[in-house]
Amino acid sequence: MTADFMTVLWKEWKEIVMERSSSGAGSFRPLILVGVLGVAVPLRMMPDRYFSVAGLLMPVFFAAVVITAVIADSFAGERERHTLETLLATRLSDRAILFGKIAACIAYGWVISLLCIVAGSITSDLAHREGEIHFFHDTASWLVILLGPPLVGGVMATGGVLISLHAATVRQAQQTLSVALAVGVFATIFGSSMVPESWRAQFLHALVTWSPTELVLAAAAVLLAIDLVLLAAGMARFQRSKLVLD
C-alpha cells in the first residue's frame, strides 16, 4: 500500500508541476498568488498585523484555491487523455490511486501557501525594518501554518475528486466544482441566519473568550471532520468497473 501510494503520489506531483499547472489559464495563478500575498499584501501591512493568525488566513485559504486548477484534472483529465483505463488496469490498489491523487494536490496547495508565507515574511521585514527580525512566534500561528493548508486544501481536494471521478471532461469538472463552491459559500452565509440564536450567542462567546490556539484547534477539528466525510464518500464512489464503463 505504501509503495503504491508513493508511486501514484510521485506520478501526480510530476504531472501537476510539469504539465497541469504549466499550461492554460491556470499557469500564472500560483505566481500571481505569491506576488499578491507574498509581496503586495505585506507591503501594506505593519509587521504586528502581518505576523499574526489573521495575517495567515489569506495565504492559507487563497493558496488552497490553486488546488481547484489541478484537482479537476485528477480523473477527468485521465479520461480525456484515454489513460484512465491503463491506470485502472495496473496492480495499484484503489486506495493508493485515490489517496495518491488527493495527497499530491494537497501538497501542491501547501507548497504554494508556504511560498506565500515565506515571501511575505521576507518582504515585511525588508519593508519595515525596525532593528529586529520579525517572524511568527505564537503557537496559534504555527498551528495555522502546519494544519491550515492541508486541512483547507483537503476540503478542496476531496470534494474535487468526488466531482472529477465521474466528470466526462476537465471543463465539466471545473464548472461543476465552481458551482459547488459558490453554493457552499451561499449556503454558509445565508444558512448562518437560520442558526438558533442561542447557538450564535455561544459561538460569539467562544470567539471572545477562547484563546487563539483554542480557536485554531477547534477550526482544525471541524475541517478534519469535513475532510474525512468527503474522503469516505470518495472511497465509496471509487469503483473501477463503473469508472471504466463511464
DOMI-307632 format. One record per residue (C-alpha): x, y, z; residue in three letters. Coordinates in steps of 0.1 Angstrom, whole numbers, padded with zeros to 4 digits, always signed. Each point is the difference from the previous one (the first is absolute). Layout:
! DOMI-307632
XYZALA/...
//
This chain:
! DOMI-307632
+0000+0000+0000MET/+0028+0025+0010THR/+0020-0008-0031ALA/-0030+0003-0023ASP/-0011+0033+0017PHE/+0035+0015-0005MET/+0000-0011-0037THR/-0033+0018-0006VAL/+0010+0030+0021LEU/+0032+0005-0020TRP/-0017-0005-0033LYS/-0027+0025+0008GLU/+0025+0025+0014TRP/+0021+0000-0032LYS/-0031+0004-0021GLU/-0013+0029+0022ILE/+0033+0019+0000VAL/+0011-0007-0036MET/-0033-0002-0019GLU/-0032+0010+0016ARG/+0011+0031+0018SER/+0023+0011-0028SER/-0026+0002-0027SER/-0032+0018-0007GLY/-0016+0028+0020ALA/+0012-0014+0034GLY/+0037+0002-0009SER/+0006+0034+0016PHE/-0025-0004+0029ARG/+0026-0012+0025PRO/+0024+0028-0010LEU/-0027+0026+0003ILE/-0009-0013+0035LEU/+0036+0001+0011VAL/+0004+0035-0014GLY/-0032+0013+0016VAL/+0000-0019+0034LEU/+0038-0001+0003GLY/+0009+0035-0011VAL/-0029+0024-0005ALA/-0019-0008+0032VAL/+0030+0000+0024PRO/+0011+0034-0015LEU/-0034+0015+0011ARG/-0001-0017+0035MET/+0021+0008+0030MET/+0020-0029+0015PRO/-0022-0003+0031ASP/-0030-0006-0022ARG/+0017-0022-0026TYR/+0018-0023+0025PHE/-0033-0011+0016SER/-0026-0027-0005VAL/-0022+0025-0019ALA/+0029+0007-0024GLY/+0003-0037-0008LEU/-0037-0004-0010LEU/+0004+0013-0036MET/+0030-0021-0010PRO/-0016-0031+0015VAL/-0034+0004-0016PHE/+0010+0016-0034PHE/+0029-0024-0005ALA/-0025-0028+0003ALA/-0019+0014-0029VAL/+0029-0010-0023VAL/-0010-0036+0007ILE/-0032+0005-0019THR/+0021+0006-0031ALA/+0016-0035+0002VAL/-0025-0022+0019ILE/-0026+0001-0028ALA/+0026-0017-0022ASP/+0006-0029+0024SER/-0024-0024-0016PHE/-0018+0020-0026ALA/+0034+0008-0016GLY/+0010-0036+0000GLU/-0033-0008-0017ARG/+0005+0027-0027GLU/+0035-0012-0007ARG/-0012-0036-0002HIS/+0025-0011+0028THR/-0026-0008+0026LEU/-0005-0035-0012GLU/+0038-0006+0001THR/+0003+0014+0035LEU/-0029-0022+0013LEU/+0014-0031-0017ALA/+0032+0002+0021THR/+0005-0019+0032ARG/-0002+0032+0020LEU/-0027-0002+0027SER/-0031+0022-0001ASP/+0010+0018+0031ARG/+0035+0006-0012ALA/-0013+0017-0032ILE/-0026+0021+0018LEU/+0022+0010+0030PHE/+0030+0007-0023GLY/-0019+0023-0022LYS/-0016+0019+0030ILE/+0034+0002+0018ALA/+0018+0014-0030ALA/-0026+0028-0004CYS/+0001+0008+0038ILE/+0038+0001-0001ALA/-0001+0024-0030TYR/-0023+0024+0018GLY/+0021-0003+0032TRP/+0032+0009-0019VAL/-0017+0030-0015ILE/-0012+0011+0034SER/+0035-0003+0015LEU/+0015+0019-0028LEU/-0025+0028+0006CYS/+0008+0000+0037ILE/+0038+0000-0004VAL/-0001+0027-0027ALA/-0023+0021+0021GLY/+0023-0004+0031SER/+0030+0011-0020ILE/-0019+0029-0016THR/-0014+0013+0032SER/+0034-0001+0018ASP/+0017+0018-0029LEU/-0027+0026-0004ALA/-0005+0007+0037HIS/+0035-0001+0015ARG/-0002+0006+0037GLU/+0033-0013+0012GLY/-0012-0035+0005GLU/-0012-0030-0021ILE/-0037-0007+0003HIS/-0015-0034-0004PHE/-0028-0022+0013PHE/+0007-0008+0037HIS/-0034-0009+0015ASP/-0014-0036+0000THR/-0032+0009-0018ALA/+0019+0014-0030SER/+0021-0032-0003TRP/-0031-0021+0003LEU/-0015+0019-0029VAL/+0031-0004-0021ILE/+0003-0037+0007LEU/-0037-0010+0000LEU/-0018+0027-0020GLY/+0012-0008-0036PRO/-0004-0038+0002PRO/-0034+0002+0017LEU/-0015+0028-0022VAL/+0017-0015-0030GLY/-0014-0034+0010GLY/-0035+0013-0004VAL/+0007+0013-0035MET/+0019-0032-0010ALA/-0025-0026+0014THR/-0030+0020-0013GLY/+0016+0005-0034GLY/+0008-0037-0003VAL/-0036-0009+0006LEU/-0010+0022-0029ILE/+0029-0010-0023SER/-0006-0037+0005LEU/-0030-0001-0023HIS/+0004+0032-0020ALA/+0003-0005-0037ALA/+0025+0028-0006THR/+0022+0023+0020VAL/-0020+0030-0009ARG/-0032-0017+0013GLN/+0018-0008+0032ALA/+0013+0035+0004GLN/-0034+0015-0006GLN/-0017-0024+0024THR/+0026+0008+0026LEU/-0005+0037-0004SER/-0037-0003+0004VAL/+0004-0022+0031ALA/+0024+0025+0016LEU/-0025+0029-0008ALA/-0029-0020+0015VAL/+0021-0009+0031GLY/+0009+0037+0006VAL/-0036+0010-0006PHE/-0013-0026+0024ALA/+0025+0009+0026THR/-0008+0037-0001ILE/-0038-0002-0001PHE/-0002-0032+0020GLY/+0016+0016+0029SER/-0031+0022+0004SER/-0020-0031+0006MET/+0021-0012+0029VAL/-0017+0003+0034PRO/+0008+0032+0019GLU/+0013-0020+0029SER/+0026-0017-0022TRP/+0011+0033-0015ARG/+0004+0014+0035ALA/+0022-0029+0010GLN/+0020+0003-0032PHE/+0006+0037+0007LEU/+0008-0007+0036HIS/+0027-0025-0011ALA/+0015+0025-0024LEU/+0004+0025+0028VAL/+0010-0023+0028THR/+0020-0028-0016TRP/+0037+0005-0006SER/+0013+0001-0037PRO/+0015-0034+0005THR/-0033-0015+0011GLU/-0018+0017-0029LEU/+0025-0014-0025VAL/-0003-0035+0014LEU/-0038+0001+0000ALA/+0000+0012-0037ALA/+0025-0028-0008ALA/-0022-0026+0016ALA/-0030+0012-0022VAL/+0021+0000-0032LEU/+0014-0035+0008LEU/-0036-0013+0005ALA/-0010+0014-0034ILE/+0031-0014-0016ASP/-0007-0035+0014LEU/-0037+0001-0011VAL/+0010+0010-0036LEU/+0028-0025-0001LEU/-0024-0028+0011ALA/-0024+0011-0027ALA/+0028-0001-0026GLY/+0010-0035+0012MET/-0036-0012-0004ALA/-0003+0015-0035ARG/+0034-0013-0012PHE/-0010-0032-0018GLN/+0022-0012-0028ARG/-0027-0017-0020SER/-0022+0031-0001LYS/+0029+0023-0008LEU/+0010-0021-0030VAL/-0035-0001-0013LEU/-0006+0038+0004ASP/
//
